[in-house]
Amino acid sequence: MASNDPLSNTLAPVTSATLTIRVIKSFEYRTTKNLILHNVDLTTTTAKQLLDLVVEKIKTTSGFKPYLNVQFDTLKLYTKAHGAKTMNLIINMEHDDWILNENDVLADRGVENETEISIFNRALYEEYKKHPEIRW
């Protein structure tokens, strides 16, 4: 890639972004599956709207049947395109301020094209933070 080539996160407009949603079923067993959303308008979509959309996609997209028994209630930024990733492969535990409040507009929280966002159950996350143990 030449130094003057644009980064992929700047290629799509913020009104038509692609997001990777990291659907987390279990923190201990690192059970996660990615859901790709296209054409998301980051300037008008709130965290609550995104949460509702993702939950609906989980219910209707093949391959997510094992995830139907999880009460998904929280969104948290994982990483942005071309940004540094956390050492924890399941979730970014370093920045709880990256948890999205339901009225947050995605663009206002720094979400851009190709951002990865985790969706999970908040109670399970809080329990995992107390005892971050990986099981097999």
N, CA, C and O atoms as CSV, one atom per row, in Angstrom:
chain,resi,resn,atom,element,x,y,z
A,1,MET,N,N,0.847,-1.173,0.000
A,1,MET,CA,C,0.000,0.000,0.000
A,1,MET,C,C,0.892,1.235,0.000
A,1,MET,O,O,1.783,1.373,0.838
A,2,ALA,N,N,0.650,2.099,-0.918
A,2,ALA,CA,C,1.423,3.330,-1.001
A,2,ALA,C,C,1.025,4.266,0.134
A,2,ALA,O,O,-0.089,4.195,0.652
A,3,SER,N,N,1.941,5.132,0.507
A,3,SER,CA,C,1.690,6.020,1.642
A,3,SER,C,C,0.553,7.008,1.389
A,3,SER,O,O,-0.010,7.550,2.340
A,4,ASN,N,N,0.206,7.253,0.124
A,4,ASN,CA,C,-0.876,8.191,-0.164
A,4,ASN,C,C,-2.210,7.493,-0.411
A,4,ASN,O,O,-3.203,8.159,-0.705
A,5,ASP,N,N,-2.255,6.154,-0.298
A,5,ASP,CA,C,-3.517,5.432,-0.435
A,5,ASP,C,C,-4.382,5.707,0.788
A,5,ASP,O,O,-3.883,5.723,1.913
A,6,PRO,N,N,-5.682,5.926,0.572
A,6,PRO,CA,C,-6.559,6.190,1.717
A,6,PRO,C,C,-6.752,4.935,2.565
A,6,PRO,O,O,-6.744,3.818,2.047
A,7,LEU,N,N,-6.926,5.130,3.872
A,7,LEU,CA,C,-7.213,4.012,4.758
A,7,LEU,C,C,-8.641,3.553,4.528
A,7,LEU,O,O,-9.506,4.357,4.180
A,8,SER,N,N,-8.894,2.257,4.722
A,8,SER,CA,C,-10.211,1.696,4.418
A,8,SER,C,C,-11.322,2.301,5.265
A,8,SER,O,O,-12.473,2.343,4.830
A,9,ASN,N,N,-10.997,2.772,6.469
A,9,ASN,CA,C,-12.044,3.364,7.301
A,9,ASN,C,C,-12.494,4.729,6.793
A,9,ASN,O,O,-13.496,5.264,7.267
A,10,THR,N,N,-11.765,5.299,5.835
A,10,THR,CA,C,-12.160,6.590,5.272
A,10,THR,C,C,-12.815,6.444,3.899
A,10,THR,O,O,-13.253,7.438,3.321
A,11,LEU,N,N,-12.887,5.227,3.369
A,11,LEU,CA,C,-13.415,5.032,2.023
A,11,LEU,C,C,-14.935,5.135,1.957
A,11,LEU,O,O,-15.473,5.655,0.980
A,12,ALA,N,N,-15.629,4.654,2.968
A,12,ALA,CA,C,-17.091,4.718,2.973
A,12,ALA,C,C,-17.536,5.948,3.755
A,12,ALA,O,O,-16.915,6.309,4.755
A,13,PRO,N,N,-18.606,6.588,3.304
A,13,PRO,CA,C,-19.107,7.745,4.061
A,13,PRO,C,C,-19.707,7.300,5.390
A,13,PRO,O,O,-20.131,6.152,5.529
A,14,VAL,N,N,-19.743,8.199,6.361
A,14,VAL,CA,C,-20.295,7.858,7.678
A,14,VAL,C,C,-21.789,7.568,7.605
A,14,VAL,O,O,-22.373,7.072,8.568
A,15,THR,N,N,-22.402,7.872,6.484
A,15,THR,CA,C,-23.823,7.562,6.307
A,15,THR,C,C,-24.039,6.178,5.708
A,15,THR,O,O,-25.181,5.761,5.517
A,16,SER,N,N,-22.957,5.463,5.409
A,16,SER,CA,C,-23.063,4.128,4.809
A,16,SER,C,C,-21.885,3.261,5.250
A,16,SER,O,O,-21.133,2.753,4.419
A,17,ALA,N,N,-21.735,3.099,6.543
A,17,ALA,CA,C,-20.579,2.397,7.101
A,17,ALA,C,C,-20.830,0.895,7.224
A,17,ALA,O,O,-21.971,0.435,7.271
A,18,THR,N,N,-19.737,0.156,7.272
A,18,THR,CA,C,-19.771,-1.276,7.558
A,18,THR,C,C,-19.222,-1.478,8.960
A,18,THR,O,O,-18.144,-0.983,9.291
A,19,LEU,N,N,-19.968,-2.210,9.785
A,19,LEU,CA,C,-19.560,-2.495,11.161
A,19,LEU,C,C,-19.436,-3.994,11.362
A,19,LEU,O,O,-20.215,-4.769,10.809
A,20,THR,N,N,-18.460,-4.397,12.151
A,20,THR,CA,C,-18.349,-5.780,12.590
A,20,THR,C,C,-18.830,-5.833,14.027
A,20,THR,O,O,-18.284,-5.164,14.904
A,21,ILE,N,N,-19.857,-6.634,14.257
A,21,ILE,CA,C,-20.404,-6.796,15.598
A,21,ILE,C,C,-19.903,-8.123,16.148
A,21,ILE,O,O,-20.153,-9.176,15.562
A,22,ARG,N,N,-19.205,-8.074,17.260
A,22,ARG,CA,C,-18.661,-9.260,17.926
A,22,ARG,C,C,-19.707,-9.742,18.934
A,22,ARG,O,O,-19.802,-9.209,20.040
A,23,VAL,N,N,-20.485,-10.746,18.549
A,23,VAL,CA,C,-21.564,-11.273,19.384
A,23,VAL,C,C,-20.943,-12.254,20.377
A,23,VAL,O,O,-20.488,-13.329,19.989
A,24,ILE,N,N,-20.927,-11.881,21.659
A,24,ILE,CA,C,-20.245,-12.673,22.689
A,24,ILE,C,C,-21.273,-13.453,23.496
A,24,ILE,O,O,-22.133,-12.878,24.163
A,25,LYS,N,N,-21.163,-14.773,23.419
A,25,LYS,CA,C,-22.035,-15.650,24.205
A,25,LYS,C,C,-21.411,-15.953,25.557
A,25,LYS,O,O,-22.092,-15.900,26.582
A,26,SER,N,N,-20.114,-16.272,25.569
A,26,SER,CA,C,-19.439,-16.638,26.814
A,26,SER,C,C,-18.052,-16.012,26.848
A,26,SER,O,O,-17.270,-16.146,25.907
A,27,PHE,N,N,-17.763,-15.328,27.944
A,27,PHE,CA,C,-16.429,-14.759,28.126
A,27,PHE,C,C,-15.436,-15.838,28.521
A,27,PHE,O,O,-14.320,-15.870,28.002
A,28,GLU,N,N,-15.824,-16.722,29.430
A,28,GLU,CA,C,-14.918,-17.753,29.942
A,28,GLU,C,C,-14.471,-18.713,28.845
A,28,GLU,O,O,-13.302,-19.096,28.784
A,29,TYR,N,N,-15.407,-19.100,27.979
A,29,TYR,CA,C,-15.090,-20.053,26.918
A,29,TYR,C,C,-14.749,-19.358,25.599
A,29,TYR,O,O,-14.534,-20.018,24.582
A,30,ARG,N,N,-14.701,-18.052,25.621
A,30,ARG,CA,C,-14.381,-17.239,24.438
A,30,ARG,C,C,-15.275,-17.594,23.247
A,30,ARG,O,O,-14.799,-17.739,22.121
A,31,THR,N,N,-16.556,-17.730,23.511
A,31,THR,CA,C,-17.513,-18.063,22.464
A,31,THR,C,C,-18.037,-16.773,21.844
A,31,THR,O,O,-18.762,-16.008,22.480
A,32,THR,N,N,-17.659,-16.553,20.610
A,32,THR,CA,C,-18.059,-15.333,19.913
A,32,THR,C,C,-18.257,-15.624,18.434
A,32,THR,O,O,-17.658,-16.547,17.883
A,33,LYS,N,N,-19.092,-14.839,17.813
A,33,LYS,CA,C,-19.340,-14.962,16.375
A,33,LYS,C,C,-19.531,-13.551,15.833
A,33,LYS,O,O,-20.181,-12.716,16.462
A,34,ASN,N,N,-18.967,-13.299,14.680
A,34,ASN,CA,C,-19.076,-11.965,14.088
A,34,ASN,C,C,-20.317,-11.840,13.218
A,34,ASN,O,O,-20.707,-12.768,12.510
A,35,LEU,N,N,-20.916,-10.677,13.295
A,35,LEU,CA,C,-22.053,-10.306,12.457
A,35,LEU,C,C,-21.649,-9.023,11.735
A,35,LEU,O,O,-21.273,-8.040,12.374
A,36,ILE,N,N,-21.727,-9.035,10.419
A,36,ILE,CA,C,-21.326,-7.871,9.626
A,36,ILE,C,C,-22.579,-7.095,9.226
A,36,ILE,O,O,-23.517,-7.657,8.661
A,37,LEU,N,N,-22.579,-5.813,9.522
A,37,LEU,CA,C,-23.682,-4.934,9.136
A,37,LEU,C,C,-23.177,-3.936,8.099
A,37,LEU,O,O,-22.141,-3.299,8.286
A,38,HIS,N,N,-23.917,-3.812,7.016
A,38,HIS,CA,C,-23.554,-2.882,5.943
A,38,HIS,C,C,-24.523,-1.698,5.925
A,38,HIS,O,O,-25.654,-1.798,6.399
A,39,ASN,N,N,-24.065,-0.597,5.379
A,39,ASN,CA,C,-24.900,0.589,5.139
A,39,ASN,C,C,-25.535,1.148,6.412
A,39,ASN,O,O,-26.717,1.491,6.422
A,40,VAL,N,N,-24.757,1.236,7.465
A,40,VAL,CA,C,-25.232,1.823,8.720
A,40,VAL,C,C,-24.939,3.322,8.692
A,40,VAL,O,O,-23.808,3.735,8.439
A,41,ASP,N,N,-25.957,4.125,8.952
A,41,ASP,CA,C,-25.783,5.580,9.006
A,41,ASP,C,C,-25.334,5.955,10.418
A,41,ASP,O,O,-26.144,5.993,11.345
A,42,LEU,N,N,-24.065,6.227,10.570
A,42,LEU,CA,C,-23.493,6.507,11.888
A,42,LEU,C,C,-23.905,7.871,12.427
A,42,LEU,O,O,-23.778,8.129,13.624
A,43,THR,N,N,-24.392,8.738,11.561
A,43,THR,CA,C,-24.770,10.086,11.996
A,43,THR,C,C,-26.154,10.135,12.634
A,43,THR,O,O,-26.474,11.092,13.338
A,44,THR,N,N,-26.976,9.119,12.396
A,44,THR,CA,C,-28.337,9.119,12.947
A,44,THR,C,C,-28.639,7.911,13.823
A,44,THR,O,O,-29.583,7.951,14.612
A,45,THR,N,N,-27.866,6.844,13.705
A,45,THR,CA,C,-28.144,5.618,14.456
A,45,THR,C,C,-27.645,5.753,15.889
A,45,THR,O,O,-26.489,6.103,16.127
A,46,THR,N,N,-28.532,5.471,16.836
A,46,THR,CA,C,-28.148,5.487,18.251
A,46,THR,C,C,-27.712,4.089,18.673
A,46,THR,O,O,-27.957,3.111,17.966
A,47,ALA,N,N,-27.072,4.008,19.817
A,47,ALA,CA,C,-26.647,2.713,20.346
A,47,ALA,C,C,-27.854,1.802,20.572
A,47,ALA,O,O,-27.776,0.602,20.310
A,48,LYS,N,N,-28.953,2.350,21.050
A,48,LYS,CA,C,-30.175,1.559,21.276
A,48,LYS,C,C,-30.709,1.001,19.964
A,48,LYS,O,O,-31.110,-0.161,19.904
A,49,GLN,N,N,-30.718,1.815,18.916
A,49,GLN,CA,C,-31.179,1.348,17.609
A,49,GLN,C,C,-30.270,0.244,17.078
A,49,GLN,O,O,-30.748,-0.740,16.513
A,50,LEU,N,N,-28.961,0.408,17.260
A,50,LEU,CA,C,-28.022,-0.620,16.822
A,50,LEU,C,C,-28.220,-1.899,17.625
A,50,LEU,O,O,-28.225,-2.990,17.054
A,51,LEU,N,N,-28.381,-1.783,18.931
A,51,LEU,CA,C,-28.618,-2.949,19.783
A,51,LEU,C,C,-29.867,-3.696,19.322
A,51,LEU,O,O,-29.841,-4.919,19.181
A,52,ASP,N,N,-30.949,-2.976,19.089
A,52,ASP,CA,C,-32.192,-3.607,18.632
A,52,ASP,C,C,-32.010,-4.285,17.279
A,52,ASP,O,O,-32.514,-5.388,17.065
A,53,LEU,N,N,-31.293,-3.632,16.365
A,53,LEU,CA,C,-31.032,-4.205,15.047
A,53,LEU,C,C,-30.227,-5.496,15.164
A,53,LEU,O,O,-30.550,-6.494,14.520
A,54,VAL,N,N,-29.189,-5.475,15.981
A,54,VAL,CA,C,-28.330,-6.650,16.135
A,54,VAL,C,C,-29.104,-7.801,16.772
A,54,VAL,O,O,-28.986,-8.942,16.326
A,55,VAL,N,N,-29.886,-7.520,17.797
A,55,VAL,CA,C,-30.681,-8.573,18.443
A,55,VAL,C,C,-31.648,-9.186,17.433
A,55,VAL,O,O,-31.836,-10.403,17.419
A,56,GLU,N,N,-32.254,-8.367,16.600
A,56,GLU,CA,C,-33.163,-8.884,15.566
A,56,GLU,C,C,-32.407,-9.736,14.555
A,56,GLU,O,O,-32.902,-10.784,14.140
A,57,LYS,N,N,-31.208,-9.302,14.150
A,57,LYS,CA,C,-30.389,-10.080,13.208
A,57,LYS,C,C,-29.985,-11.420,13.823
A,57,LYS,O,O,-29.958,-12.434,13.126
A,58,ILE,N,N,-29.671,-11.436,15.112
A,58,ILE,CA,C,-29.310,-12.685,15.788
A,58,ILE,C,C,-30.485,-13.663,15.738
A,58,ILE,O,O,-30.293,-14.864,15.546
A,59,LYS,N,N,-31.689,-13.148,15.909
A,59,LYS,CA,C,-32.889,-13.992,15.892
A,59,LYS,C,C,-33.202,-14.534,14.505
A,59,LYS,O,O,-33.806,-15.600,14.385
A,60,THR,N,N,-32.801,-13.820,13.454
A,60,THR,CA,C,-33.231,-14.181,12.099
A,60,THR,C,C,-32.113,-14.655,11.175
A,60,THR,O,O,-32.393,-15.086,10.057
A,61,THR,N,N,-30.867,-14.589,11.607
A,61,THR,CA,C,-29.743,-14.980,10.757
A,61,THR,C,C,-29.312,-16.397,11.099
A,61,THR,O,O,-29.132,-16.739,12.267
A,62,SER,N,N,-29.147,-17.226,10.057
A,62,SER,CA,C,-28.722,-18.603,10.306
A,62,SER,C,C,-27.333,-18.607,10.936
A,62,SER,O,O,-26.505,-17.738,10.664
A,63,GLY,N,N,-27.103,-19.592,11.774
A,63,GLY,CA,C,-25.818,-19.720,12.440
A,63,GLY,C,C,-25.775,-19.123,13.833
A,63,GLY,O,O,-24.794,-19.313,14.553
A,64,PHE,N,N,-26.812,-18.410,14.227
A,64,PHE,CA,C,-26.830,-17.776,15.549
A,64,PHE,C,C,-27.758,-18.480,16.537
A,64,PHE,O,O,-28.020,-17.951,17.617
A,65,LYS,N,N,-28.261,-19.670,16.181
A,65,LYS,CA,C,-29.174,-20.380,17.079
A,65,LYS,C,C,-28.588,-20.581,18.475
A,65,LYS,O,O,-29.312,-20.394,19.453
A,66,PRO,N,N,-27.299,-20.956,18.621
A,66,PRO,CA,C,-26.734,-21.121,19.971
A,66,PRO,C,C,-26.695,-19.826,20.790
A,66,PRO,O,O,-26.462,-19.874,21.998
A,67,TYR,N,N,-26.915,-18.689,20.162
A,67,TYR,CA,C,-26.837,-17.393,20.839
A,67,TYR,C,C,-28.206,-16.875,21.282
A,67,TYR,O,O,-28.294,-15.828,21.922
A,68,LEU,N,N,-29.258,-17.593,20.950
A,68,LEU,CA,C,-30.608,-17.116,21.237
A,68,LEU,C,C,-30.942,-17.100,22.720
A,68,LEU,O,O,-31.862,-16.396,23.136
A,69,ASN,N,N,-30.208,-17.867,23.527
A,69,ASN,CA,C,-30.514,-17.925,24.964
A,69,ASN,C,C,-29.791,-16.851,25.776
A,69,ASN,O,O,-29.902,-16.837,27.002
A,70,VAL,N,N,-29.064,-15.963,25.130
A,70,VAL,CA,C,-28.338,-14.896,25.827
A,70,VAL,C,C,-29.155,-13.604,25.757
A,70,VAL,O,O,-29.681,-13.244,24.704
A,71,GLN,N,N,-29.252,-12.924,26.880
A,71,GLN,CA,C,-29.936,-11.629,26.940
A,71,GLN,C,C,-28.906,-10.537,26.628
A,71,GLN,O,O,-28.216,-10.060,27.529
A,72,PHE,N,N,-28.803,-10.147,25.373
A,72,PHE,CA,C,-27.846,-9.120,24.970
A,72,PHE,C,C,-28.393,-7.750,25.345
A,72,PHE,O,O,-29.509,-7.389,24.969
A,73,ASP,N,N,-27.581,-6.979,26.104
A,73,ASP,CA,C,-28.078,-5.689,26.578
A,73,ASP,C,C,-27.038,-4.580,26.557
A,73,ASP,O,O,-27.327,-3.458,26.973
A,74,THR,N,N,-25.821,-4.876,26.075
A,74,THR,CA,C,-24.751,-3.881,26.149
A,74,THR,C,C,-23.909,-3.898,24.879
A,74,THR,O,O,-23.625,-4.957,24.319
A,75,LEU,N,N,-23.515,-2.701,24.432
A,75,LEU,CA,C,-22.586,-2.532,23.317
A,75,LEU,C,C,-21.337,-1.825,23.827
A,75,LEU,O,O,-21.413,-0.909,24.645
A,76,LYS,N,N,-20.186,-2.269,23.328
A,76,LYS,CA,C,-18.922,-1.644,23.720
A,76,LYS,C,C,-17.981,-1.641,22.524
A,76,LYS,O,O,-17.867,-2.638,21.811
A,77,LEU,N,N,-17.312,-0.523,22.309
A,77,LEU,CA,C,-16.315,-0.462,21.241
A,77,LEU,C,C,-15.206,-1.460,21.531
A,77,LEU,O,O,-14.728,-1.557,22.660
A,78,TYR,N,N,-14.799,-2.203,20.504
A,78,TYR,CA,C,-13.681,-3.130,20.650
A,78,TYR,C,C,-12.430,-2.518,20.027
A,78,TYR,O,O,-11.393,-2.407,20.682
A,79,THR,N,N,-12.529,-2.126,18.777
A,79,THR,CA,C,-11.407,-1.479,18.104
A,79,THR,C,C,-11.902,-0.775,16.847
A,79,THR,O,O,-12.951,-1.115,16.301
A,80,LYS,N,N,-11.135,0.202,16.401
A,80,LYS,CA,C,-11.409,0.872,15.134
A,80,LYS,C,C,-10.450,0.328,14.090
A,80,LYS,O,O,-9.401,-0.222,14.426
A,81,ALA,N,N,-10.812,0.481,12.830
A,81,ALA,CA,C,-9.937,0.044,11.748
A,81,ALA,C,C,-8.578,0.720,11.883
A,81,ALA,O,O,-8.491,1.925,12.118
A,82,HIS,N,N,-7.533,-0.061,11.733
A,82,HIS,CA,C,-6.147,0.407,11.788
A,82,HIS,C,C,-5.733,0.885,13.173
A,82,HIS,O,O,-4.693,1.528,13.322
A,83,GLY,N,N,-6.534,0.579,14.184
A,83,GLY,CA,C,-6.201,0.946,15.560
A,83,GLY,C,C,-5.579,-0.231,16.289
A,83,GLY,O,O,-5.601,-1.359,15.797
A,84,ALA,N,N,-5.034,0.034,17.447
A,84,ALA,CA,C,-4.428,-1.022,18.257
A,84,ALA,C,C,-5.525,-1.885,18.868
A,84,ALA,O,O,-6.565,-1.385,19.296
A,85,LYS,N,N,-5.270,-3.188,18.900
A,85,LYS,CA,C,-6.226,-4.114,19.506
A,85,LYS,C,C,-5.771,-4.453,20.913
A,85,LYS,O,O,-4.590,-4.361,21.246
A,86,THR,N,N,-6.728,-4.845,21.719
A,86,THR,CA,C,-6.450,-5.249,23.082
A,86,THR,C,C,-5.775,-6.617,23.100
A,86,THR,O,O,-5.858,-7.368,22.128
A,87,MET,N,N,-5.114,-6.936,24.193
A,87,MET,CA,C,-4.492,-8.254,24.335
A,87,MET,C,C,-5.542,-9.327,24.618
A,87,MET,O,O,-5.309,-10.505,24.349
A,88,ASN,N,N,-6.690,-8.929,25.157
A,88,ASN,CA,C,-7.760,-9.877,25.431
A,88,ASN,C,C,-8.515,-10.124,24.127
A,88,ASN,O,O,-9.039,-9.190,23.521
A,89,LEU,N,N,-8.566,-11.378,23.700
A,89,LEU,CA,C,-9.154,-11.684,22.403
A,89,LEU,C,C,-10.672,-11.661,22.394
A,89,LEU,O,O,-11.278,-11.619,21.323
A,90,ILE,N,N,-11.296,-11.687,23.554
A,90,ILE,CA,C,-12.754,-11.740,23.595
A,90,ILE,C,C,-13.382,-10.356,23.726
A,90,ILE,O,O,-14.385,-10.069,23.073
A,91,ILE,N,N,-12.797,-9.489,24.571
A,91,ILE,CA,C,-13.385,-8.160,24.778
A,91,ILE,C,C,-12.310,-7.191,25.258
A,91,ILE,O,O,-11.323,-7.588,25.878
A,92,ASN,N,N,-12.521,-5.936,24.963
A,92,ASN,CA,C,-11.630,-4.883,25.442
A,92,ASN,C,C,-12.020,-4.568,26.889
A,92,ASN,O,O,-13.036,-3.916,27.130
A,93,MET,N,N,-11.221,-5.028,27.844
A,93,MET,CA,C,-11.533,-4.824,29.259
A,93,MET,C,C,-10.915,-3.549,29.820
A,93,MET,O,O,-11.231,-3.159,30.944
A,94,GLU,N,N,-10.044,-2.897,29.065
A,94,GLU,CA,C,-9.324,-1.737,29.577
A,94,GLU,C,C,-10.160,-0.463,29.623
A,94,GLU,O,O,-9.876,0.426,30.425
A,95,HIS,N,N,-11.165,-0.358,28.795
A,95,HIS,CA,C,-11.864,0.923,28.637
A,95,HIS,C,C,-13.365,0.770,28.851
A,95,HIS,O,O,-14.117,0.658,27.882
A,96,ASP,N,N,-13.805,0.765,30.092
A,96,ASP,CA,C,-15.246,0.690,30.330
A,96,ASP,C,C,-15.963,1.963,29.900
A,96,ASP,O,O,-17.186,1.970,29.759
A,97,ASP,N,N,-15.209,3.043,29.689
A,97,ASP,CA,C,-15.832,4.261,29.174
A,97,ASP,C,C,-16.204,4.113,27.696
A,97,ASP,O,O,-16.854,4.997,27.137
A,98,TRP,N,N,-15.801,3.013,27.058
A,98,TRP,CA,C,-16.174,2.741,25.677
A,98,TRP,C,C,-17.520,2.028,25.577
A,98,TRP,O,O,-17.991,1.754,24.473
A,99,ILE,N,N,-18.146,1.724,26.715
A,99,ILE,CA,C,-19.493,1.156,26.693
A,99,ILE,C,C,-20.443,2.248,26.212
A,99,ILE,O,O,-20.405,3.379,26.697
A,100,LEU,N,N,-21.290,1.894,25.256
A,100,LEU,CA,C,-22.187,2.873,24.653
A,100,LEU,C,C,-23.470,3.004,25.464
A,100,LEU,O,O,-24.088,2.004,25.830
A,101,ASN,N,N,-23.863,4.234,25.738
A,101,ASN,CA,C,-25.156,4.509,26.363
A,101,ASN,C,C,-26.216,4.492,25.273
A,101,ASN,O,O,-25.934,4.828,24.123
A,102,GLU,N,N,-27.429,4.104,25.628
A,102,GLU,CA,C,-28.445,3.865,24.599
A,102,GLU,C,C,-28.773,5.087,23.750
A,102,GLU,O,O,-29.181,4.925,22.600
A,103,ASN,N,N,-28.613,6.288,24.261
A,103,ASN,CA,C,-28.919,7.491,23.475
A,103,ASN,C,C,-27.728,8.027,22.695
A,103,ASN,O,O,-27.869,9.001,21.955
A,104,ASP,N,N,-26.565,7.414,22.843
A,104,ASP,CA,C,-25.377,7.860,22.111
A,104,ASP,C,C,-25.567,7.670,20.610
A,104,ASP,O,O,-25.953,6.591,20.161
A,105,VAL,N,N,-25.297,8.715,19.839
A,105,VAL,CA,C,-25.239,8.587,18.384
A,105,VAL,C,C,-23.860,8.017,18.061
A,105,VAL,O,O,-22.850,8.491,18.581
A,106,LEU,N,N,-23.822,7.007,17.208
A,106,LEU,CA,C,-22.576,6.270,16.970
A,106,LEU,C,C,-21.431,7.175,16.514
A,106,LEU,O,O,-20.315,7.054,17.019
A,107,ALA,N,N,-21.689,8.070,15.578
A,107,ALA,CA,C,-20.624,8.954,15.084
A,107,ALA,C,C,-20.090,9.853,16.192
A,107,ALA,O,O,-18.899,10.162,16.223
A,108,ASP,N,N,-20.961,10.272,17.096
A,108,ASP,CA,C,-20.532,11.135,18.199
A,108,ASP,C,C,-19.606,10.411,19.164
A,108,ASP,O,O,-18.830,11.051,19.874
A,109,ARG,N,N,-19.677,9.084,19.201
A,109,ARG,CA,C,-18.805,8.290,20.071
A,109,ARG,C,C,-17.546,7.816,19.342
A,109,ARG,O,O,-16.786,7.013,19.881
A,110,GLY,N,N,-17.325,8.304,18.131
A,110,GLY,CA,C,-16.107,7.972,17.401
A,110,GLY,C,C,-16.199,6.724,16.551
A,110,GLY,O,O,-15.186,6.262,16.026
A,111,VAL,N,N,-17.391,6.166,16.402
A,111,VAL,CA,C,-17.559,4.994,15.545
A,111,VAL,C,C,-17.400,5.443,14.102
A,111,VAL,O,O,-17.968,6.455,13.690
A,112,GLU,N,N,-16.624,4.686,13.338
A,112,GLU,CA,C,-16.401,4.995,11.931
A,112,GLU,C,C,-16.475,3.707,11.129
A,112,GLU,O,O,-16.658,2.629,11.694
A,113,ASN,N,N,-16.333,3.815,9.820
A,113,ASN,CA,C,-16.372,2.639,8.958
A,113,ASN,C,C,-15.361,1.599,9.449
A,113,ASN,O,O,-14.229,1.934,9.799
A,114,GLU,N,N,-15.784,0.340,9.470
A,114,GLU,CA,C,-14.969,-0.816,9.863
A,114,GLU,C,C,-14.613,-0.855,11.347
A,114,GLU,O,O,-13.639,-1.502,11.731
A,115,THR,N,N,-15.378,-0.180,12.170
A,115,THR,CA,C,-15.216,-0.300,13.623
A,115,THR,C,C,-15.770,-1.647,14.065
A,115,THR,O,O,-16.759,-2.127,13.512
A,116,GLU,N,N,-15.132,-2.257,15.066
A,116,GLU,CA,C,-15.639,-3.488,15.676
A,116,GLU,C,C,-16.284,-3.131,17.008
A,116,GLU,O,O,-15.695,-2.436,17.836
A,117,ILE,N,N,-17.505,-3.621,17.197
A,117,ILE,CA,C,-18.269,-3.359,18.411
A,117,ILE,C,C,-18.688,-4.693,19.011
A,117,ILE,O,O,-19.167,-5.573,18.296
A,118,SER,N,N,-18.511,-4.847,20.312
A,118,SER,CA,C,-18.939,-6.061,21.008
A,118,SER,C,C,-20.351,-5.877,21.537
A,118,SER,O,O,-20.720,-4.794,21.993
A,119,ILE,N,N,-21.142,-6.953,21.472
A,119,ILE,CA,C,-22.458,-6.984,22.101
A,119,ILE,C,C,-22.450,-8.158,23.071
A,119,ILE,O,O,-21.973,-9.244,22.741
A,120,PHE,N,N,-22.983,-7.930,24.274
A,120,PHE,CA,C,-22.893,-8.959,25.307
A,120,PHE,C,C,-23.890,-8.683,26.415
A,120,PHE,O,O,-24.583,-7.665,26.411
A,121,ASN,N,N,-23.953,-9.610,27.369
A,121,ASN,CA,C,-24.775,-9.455,28.561
A,121,ASN,C,C,-23.930,-8.762,29.619
A,121,ASN,O,O,-22.858,-9.251,29.977
A,122,ARG,N,N,-24.404,-7.633,30.120
A,122,ARG,CA,C,-23.619,-6.815,31.058
A,122,ARG,C,C,-23.313,-7.556,32.359
A,122,ARG,O,O,-22.197,-7.454,32.869
A,123,ALA,N,N,-24.274,-8.296,32.905
A,123,ALA,CA,C,-24.050,-9.019,34.162
A,123,ALA,C,C,-22.955,-10.071,33.997
A,123,ALA,O,O,-22.123,-10.242,34.888
A,124,LEU,N,N,-22.949,-10.778,32.866
A,124,LEU,CA,C,-21.902,-11.774,32.615
A,124,LEU,C,C,-20.536,-11.101,32.472
A,124,LEU,O,O,-19.526,-11.643,32.921
A,125,TYR,N,N,-20.504,-9.933,31.855
A,125,TYR,CA,C,-19.265,-9.177,31.701
A,125,TYR,C,C,-18.714,-8.739,33.054
A,125,TYR,O,O,-17.520,-8.885,33.316
A,126,GLU,N,N,-19.577,-8.203,33.912
A,126,GLU,CA,C,-19.138,-7.749,35.236
A,126,GLU,C,C,-18.599,-8.917,36.055
A,126,GLU,O,O,-17.617,-8.761,36.781
A,127,GLU,N,N,-19.223,-10.071,35.948
A,127,GLU,CA,C,-18.750,-11.265,36.660
A,127,GLU,C,C,-17.391,-11.713,36.113
A,127,GLU,O,O,-16.502,-12.086,36.879
A,128,TYR,N,N,-17.237,-11.676,34.801
A,128,TYR,CA,C,-15.972,-12.060,34.177
A,128,TYR,C,C,-14.846,-11.105,34.587
A,128,TYR,O,O,-13.714,-11.543,34.791
A,129,LYS,N,N,-15.143,-9.816,34.708
A,129,LYS,CA,C,-14.121,-8.853,35.131
A,129,LYS,C,C,-13.600,-9.163,36.531
A,129,LYS,O,O,-12.419,-8.958,36.813
A,130,LYS,N,N,-14.466,-9.652,37.401
A,130,LYS,CA,C,-14.042,-10.006,38.760
A,130,LYS,C,C,-13.103,-11.206,38.758
A,130,LYS,O,O,-12.160,-11.263,39.548
A,131,HIS,N,N,-13.360,-12.164,37.870
A,131,HIS,CA,C,-12.575,-13.401,37.786
A,131,HIS,C,C,-12.321,-13.716,36.309
A,131,HIS,O,O,-12.990,-14.580,35.742
A,132,PRO,N,N,-11.366,-13.028,35.679
A,132,PRO,CA,C,-11.128,-13.234,34.240
A,132,PRO,C,C,-10.398,-14.551,33.952
A,132,PRO,O,O,-9.204,-14.573,33.653
A,133,GLU,N,N,-11.138,-15.616,34.050
A,133,GLU,CA,C,-10.579,-16.958,33.882
A,133,GLU,C,C,-11.044,-17.538,32.550
A,133,GLU,O,O,-12.222,-17.453,32.201
A,134,ILE,N,N,-10.110,-18.125,31.814
A,134,ILE,CA,C,-10.429,-18.775,30.547
A,134,ILE,C,C,-10.578,-20.267,30.809
A,134,ILE,O,O,-9.734,-20.882,31.461
A,135,ARG,N,N,-11.657,-20.839,30.295
A,135,ARG,CA,C,-11.906,-22.281,30.439
A,135,ARG,C,C,-11.877,-22.924,29.068
A,135,ARG,O,O,-12.021,-22.258,28.043
A,136,TRP,N,N,-11.689,-24.223,29.071
A,136,TRP,CA,C,-11.640,-24.971,27.813
A,136,TRP,C,C,-12.740,-25.973,27.743
A,136,TRP,O,O,-12.855,-26.695,26.753
